[in-house]
Amino acid sequence: MHRVCVVLVIAFGVSAFGPAADAAPAKKAHAPTMAAASLAKLKSDDPAEIRGGLDDARLLGPGAGAAAAVPLIAALLRSGLPYPLTETALDTLADIESPEGTAPVVPYAKHRDVKVRRAAVRALTRAVGKDAVPVAATALRAALSDPDAQVRATAATGLGSLKAKVAVLDLFLALDRHVYEAAVSIGQLCDVSECDALVGRLGKIPFDVVTTGLDQILFRPSTEVSDDVKVSIIDRVRDLGTRDANKFLRGILGRWGKTSSAKVRGELDAAVLATMSSPGSDQ
């Protein structure tokens, strides 16, 4: 009898203590069941179930795993949800980062509730895909004029992260209306004339705002911004002859890589030395 049991164990890969160590297929078979259960929650009329489904999708994060949830979340947004659930649904689409998740978000960027607009704009800043990014950028450009400062700031930052070069003029208009987060995005996106226009804001808007954009320009690759343009920016800052100019230039020099442009480094060295005796300088 004992011999028969041993044969059965060897033949079927099981033991009295549970599955054999290499019985991995049981784990793989479990995953589709979990996904189906999560999707079923998103089809429920119970807000608690819907929230659970949204939480499940967010845990899966970017990738194909949660892609099947996107049409269901889009349908929920089209039909309407209570405000807290609406925010959660928008945040979920942001976390999934599916190209199909952008269009359902766009109408909410103009929602009457400011918390919903904030969630929508946050989601739009994480748009992915060649078709989704232009759609998101259009909505974010409009959001630069939103009554809420947080929405405006998030929109300005998002346009830079989406590399929406078409939005540079809108960002300048926002910057001049005190949406100071626009300076960083301008620095990330500007061409030569636009970068020069940002430098031209020195003395017109706070120095520490303009320099957040100049910082971005100076560290962009030479294929985007030439050394000559960077040298010109350094010279314009040096000519201010202020303590803040010296501090900014020293900060850039301290982060300038050893393999970065020697020409720009030399100009930075000279500019730091030239402003060391500036009024109020701590040197």
VENGI-V700203 format. One record per residue. N is the residue number from 1. SS is DSSP state (A for helix, B for strand, O for the rest). PSI is psi as a letter, one per 40 degrees, with the letter a starting at -180 (* if undefined). NEAR is the number of other ideal C-beta (glycine too) atoms within 10 Angstrom. Layout:
N|SS|PSI|NEAR, N|SS|PSI|NEAR
//
This chain:
1|O|d|4, 2|A|d|6, 3|A|d|7, 4|A|d|8, 5|A|d|11, 6|A|d|9, 7|A|d|10, 8|A|d|11, 9|A|d|13, 10|A|d|9, 11|A|d|8, 12|A|e|9, 13|O|f|11, 14|B|i|13, 15|B|i|12, 16|O|e|6, 17|O|e|6, 18|B|a|8, 19|B|i|13, 20|O|i|12, 21|O|d|8, 22|O|e|7, 23|O|f|11, 24|O|d|10, 25|A|d|9, 26|A|d|8, 27|A|d|9, 28|A|d|8, 29|A|d|9, 30|A|d|10, 31|A|d|10, 32|A|d|9, 33|A|d|9, 34|A|d|11, 35|A|d|17, 36|A|d|10, 37|A|d|12, 38|A|d|22, 39|A|d|17, 40|A|d|12, 41|A|d|20, 42|A|e|23, 43|O|e|12, 44|O|i|13, 45|O|e|6, 46|O|h|9, 47|A|d|12, 48|A|d|10, 49|A|d|14, 50|A|d|22, 51|A|d|19, 52|A|d|16, 53|A|d|24, 54|A|d|26, 55|A|d|13, 56|A|d|19, 57|A|d|27, 58|A|d|17, 59|A|d|12, 60|A|d|19, 61|O|a|11, 62|O|i|14, 63|O|i|10, 64|A|d|8, 65|A|d|15, 66|A|e|25, 67|A|d|17, 68|A|e|16, 69|A|d|25, 70|A|d|19, 71|A|d|15, 72|A|d|20, 73|A|d|27, 74|A|d|18, 75|A|d|12, 76|A|d|20, 77|A|d|20, 78|A|d|10, 79|A|d|7, 80|O|h|8, 81|O|i|20, 82|O|i|10, 83|A|d|12, 84|A|d|12, 85|A|d|17, 86|A|d|20, 87|A|d|20, 88|A|d|19, 89|A|d|28, 90|A|d|29, 91|A|d|17, 92|A|d|27, 93|A|d|31, 94|A|d|23, 95|A|d|18, 96|A|d|24, 97|O|f|19, 98|O|h|24, 99|A|d|16, 100|A|e|16, 101|A|e|29, 102|O|d|25, 103|A|d|15, 104|A|e|21, 105|A|d|27, 106|A|d|18, 107|A|d|12, 108|A|e|23, 109|A|e|24, 110|A|e|13, 111|O|i|16, 112|O|d|6, 113|O|h|12, 114|A|d|13, 115|A|d|15, 116|A|d|20, 117|A|d|23, 118|A|d|22, 119|A|d|26, 120|A|d|29, 121|A|d|28, 122|A|d|19, 123|A|d|29, 124|A|d|31, 125|O|e|21, 126|O|f|21, 127|O|i|29, 128|O|i|16, 129|O|i|15, 130|A|d|7, 131|A|d|12, 132|A|d|21, 133|A|d|17, 134|A|d|15, 135|A|d|17, 136|A|d|26, 137|A|d|23, 138|A|d|16, 139|A|d|24, 140|A|d|27, 141|A|d|20, 142|A|d|14, 143|A|e|26, 144|O|e|22, 145|O|e|14, 146|O|i|20, 147|O|d|8, 148|O|h|14, 149|A|d|11, 150|A|d|14, 151|A|d|21, 152|A|d|22, 153|A|d|20, 154|A|d|23, 155|A|d|32, 156|A|d|27, 157|A|d|19, 158|A|d|25, 159|A|d|31, 160|A|d|24, 161|A|d|14, 162|O|e|22, 163|O|f|13, 164|O|g|23, 165|A|d|14, 166|A|e|13, 167|A|e|25, 168|A|d|22, 169|A|d|12, 170|A|d|22, 171|A|d|30, 172|A|d|18, 173|A|d|14, 174|A|d|26, 175|A|d|24, 176|A|e|12, 177|O|f|12, 178|O|f|12, 179|O|g|22, 180|O|e|19, 181|O|e|22, 182|A|d|31, 183|A|d|28, 184|A|d|19, 185|A|d|29, 186|A|d|29, 187|A|d|25, 188|A|d|22, 189|A|d|24, 190|O|i|25, 191|O|a|13, 192|A|d|12, 193|A|d|7, 194|A|d|17, 195|A|d|26, 196|A|d|14, 197|A|d|16, 198|A|d|25, 199|A|d|18, 200|O|e|11, 201|O|e|19, 202|B|h|19, 203|O|e|9, 204|O|d|8, 205|B|i|15, 206|O|h|15, 207|A|d|17, 208|A|e|12, 209|A|d|17, 210|A|d|24, 211|A|e|24, 212|A|d|17, 213|A|d|26, 214|A|d|25, 215|A|d|16, 216|A|d|21, 217|A|d|21, 218|A|d|26, 219|O|e|16, 220|O|i|17, 221|O|i|7, 222|O|e|14, 223|O|d|6, 224|O|d|13, 225|O|h|20, 226|O|i|14, 227|A|d|14, 228|A|d|12, 229|A|d|21, 230|A|d|24, 231|A|d|18, 232|A|d|16, 233|A|d|23, 234|A|d|24, 235|A|d|14, 236|A|d|16, 237|A|d|26, 238|A|d|22, 239|O|e|13, 240|O|d|17, 241|O|f|14, 242|B|i|17, 243|A|d|16, 244|A|d|17, 245|A|d|24, 246|A|d|26, 247|A|d|19, 248|A|d|25, 249|A|d|26, 250|A|d|18, 251|A|d|13, 252|A|d|22, 253|A|d|16, 254|A|d|9, 255|A|e|11, 256|O|h|17, 257|O|i|8, 258|O|d|6, 259|O|e|6, 260|O|i|17, 261|O|h|17, 262|A|d|11, 263|A|d|13, 264|A|d|22, 265|A|d|15, 266|A|d|12, 267|A|d|21, 268|A|d|24, 269|A|d|13, 270|A|d|14, 271|A|d|24, 272|A|d|22, 273|A|d|13, 274|A|d|16, 275|O|e|24, 276|O|d|14, 277|O|e|10, 278|O|i|18, 279|B|h|8, 280|O|e|9, 281|O|i|16, 282|O|e|9, 283|O|*|12
//
